[in-house]
Amino acid sequence: MQNFRIRYCRAPLLHGVCVFALLAFALPTFSQSIPMFPADYQQMWTRVAIPPTHPVSTIAQWHIDAAHHTIRCDGNGGHEWLRFNQELANFTFHVKWRFTPQPGTPHYNSGVFFRNSKDGTVWHQAQTSLGGGYIFGETSVEGKLTRINLRKQMTENRVKPAGKWNTYDIRCVASTCTLAVNGKVVNTLQLSVEKGYVGLESEGYPIEFKDLKLHRLP
């Protein structure tokens, strides 16, 4: 994001100063990289059941390879999400994902969460499915949970087949959140929820996530 401010000079000798001031305000603000796989990464991730009133399965279906920045989900431990335990307001979240090919015609399903409440009652998801990538969820509107679905905004299916890597880029600044699928923005969403948590979903199918990059924005 860039901020511009014009200052006028009252004397020729101050012209250079004014130009310098203008350039300073025109410089882009810098983001802060947030390590998602530090040495104590076990403390940075929490399994949360969906819905949150249900117990978490006793099956340890998430496998984190901190050295290679990858997370694998077996998809055999019920419906839940893996929450990254750092609440964020403005941010960018870069994720690569792919389904593990299964026999038959499975209805692959998973997702990437953003600006969720801590227990997941309020949730916003970038859907990962072979039918396409789009945003849906249950958000807070004037204090009331409201269902949203931006699938109709999706003008093309940019998701690759099972076994191929896909790239999602989620960006939230103030009330505006966008989802880019494999390099192209497919959804833009206006939210009244100002902050929350990112995470990954398990919904019955093996899926891998890699190259997770999270940046806090001013």
N, C-alpha and C positions, 0 to 999 in steps of 0.2 A: 504494500500500500504506500502511496506517495502523498506527501503534503506539500502544497505550494502556497507561498505567500509573497505578494509583490510589495516591495518597499520602494518609495520614490526618494531620489536624492535632491537635496536643496542646494548643494554646491558641487561644482565639478570635481573638487578634491575628494569628495566622498563617493564618487561614482564607483570606483573599484570596490569600496567597502560594501556598497549596496549589491553589486553583482555577486560578491562572495556570500553575502547573507542569503540572496535568492537561491544560489546553488546549494547552500547548506540545507535549506528547507526542501529543496527538490530531491535530495538524496533519498533513496528508498530506506525504510526502516528495516532492521535486520531481525530475522527469526532466531529462536533459540532451540537448538537440537536437544531432544529429550531422549536419553539412552533407555531403550526398552529391554535391554538384556545386560544389565550391570552384573557385577559379581554376586550380588544378593538378589538375583532376579526372582527367586522363589517368593520373596516378599512383595514383588511388584505385580503379581497376577493372582486373581481370585476366581474360583468357579462359582457361578451364581445360577440357581435353577430358574427355569422358565416354565410356568409363572413362578415368581419369587416365594410364593406360599408353599411350594412343593420342596421336598428334600432333594439335595444333590445326590446323584447316584454314587454308589460305592466303587464303581468302575473308574479307574484312572485313565480316561481316554485321551487326555492332552499330553503331548510329549514336546518339550521345549529343548531345542538345541541352541543354547546361548552362543556357542562359538561361531555357528554359521547363521545366526539370526533367523532361524526357521521354527515354525510351530506346526505340528501335525496333529490332526484329530482323527481318531479311529471311527467316530460316528456310531459307537455301539453302547453309549452310556446315557442315553436319554437326551431330553431337550434342555440345553443350558447354554450359557455364554461364559467366555473367559474374559474377565474384566481387567484392564490395565489400571492399577490403583493410583492414578493421578488425575485429579479433576482439572479440566481445561475450559477456557472460554474461547479465545481465538486460536486456531491451529490449522495445520495441514497434516493429513495422515495418508501416507503412501503404503500400499499393500499389493503384493503379488499373490495370486492364489490359483490353484488348480484342483479339480476333482480327480480322485483315483478311479480310473475306468472300472465299471462293474458289469457283470454279465447281464443280458436281458435288456430291458428298457427302463432303467430306474429313473425316478423323478428327482434328480439331484437337487439338493437344497442346503443352503447355509447362508451366511451373511456377515457383513462388517458393520458393527455398531458405532454410533457417535452421538455425543451429547445425551447419553442415557443417564437416568437417575441412578443412584448407587445400587439400588436393589433391582433396577430394570423395570419398574412400574411404568415410568416414562421411557420410551425407547424410539430410536430412529435407526433404520437399517438400510444399508446399501445391499440390496438383494443379490446373492450369487446363485444363479441358476442358468441352465442352458437356454432358458426362455428369454434371457436378457438381464441386464443390470439396471436397476432403478431404485428409488427411495420410497419406502413406506414405513409405517409405524403408528404409535399412539403417543401423541404429544399433548402438552398442556396448553389449552386455549382458555384464557380467563378463568384459570383454576379448574377446568374440567377436561378430563381425558377425551381426546378427539382422534378418531382414526383418520389417517392420511394415506394416500396411495398415488404416486406420480407415474404409474406405469404408462398412462396415456400420453405423457410427455415424451416417452421414449420413441423416437421416430425410426430407429433401426436397432436391430439386435447386434450388439458389438461383442458379445461374449463368444469365446472360442470353445470348441468341443472339449469333452472330458479328456484329461491328459495333457492339455495345452495350458500354458501360463497366461493368466489375465492380469491386467494392472488396473487398480482402482486408486484414484486420488480424490480424497474428500477434503474440502476446504470450508471452514466456518469463520466468518468475520462478522461480528455484531449479530444481526438477525438473519444474515444470508448464508446459506450452506449450499455448496455445489458438489455434484458427483461427476467425475470424469471416468469413462470406461475406455481403457486402451487408448488414451490420449485425446479423447473428445468428450466435452461436457454434454451429459444427457439430461440432467435434472438440475433445477435451481429451486431451492426451498426457503421460504421465510418462516422463521421460528420465533416464538416468544420465549423459548427456553434459552437462557443466556450462557449456560455452562453445563458440563457433564463429563461422562466417561466414554472412552472408546473401548471396543472389545471385538471378539470373534465368536461366531455362533457354531454350535454343534446341533445338527438336526437330522441325524440318522445316516449320514453318508461320509465316507473317508474324504478328507480334504486337507491340503497342505497350504501353508502361508509362509511367505519368505520376503526378505528385503523390506521389513517393516521399518518405516521412518516417520517419526513424529516430531513436528516442530511447533513450538509455541510462538504465536504471533502477538505483536503489541495490541 
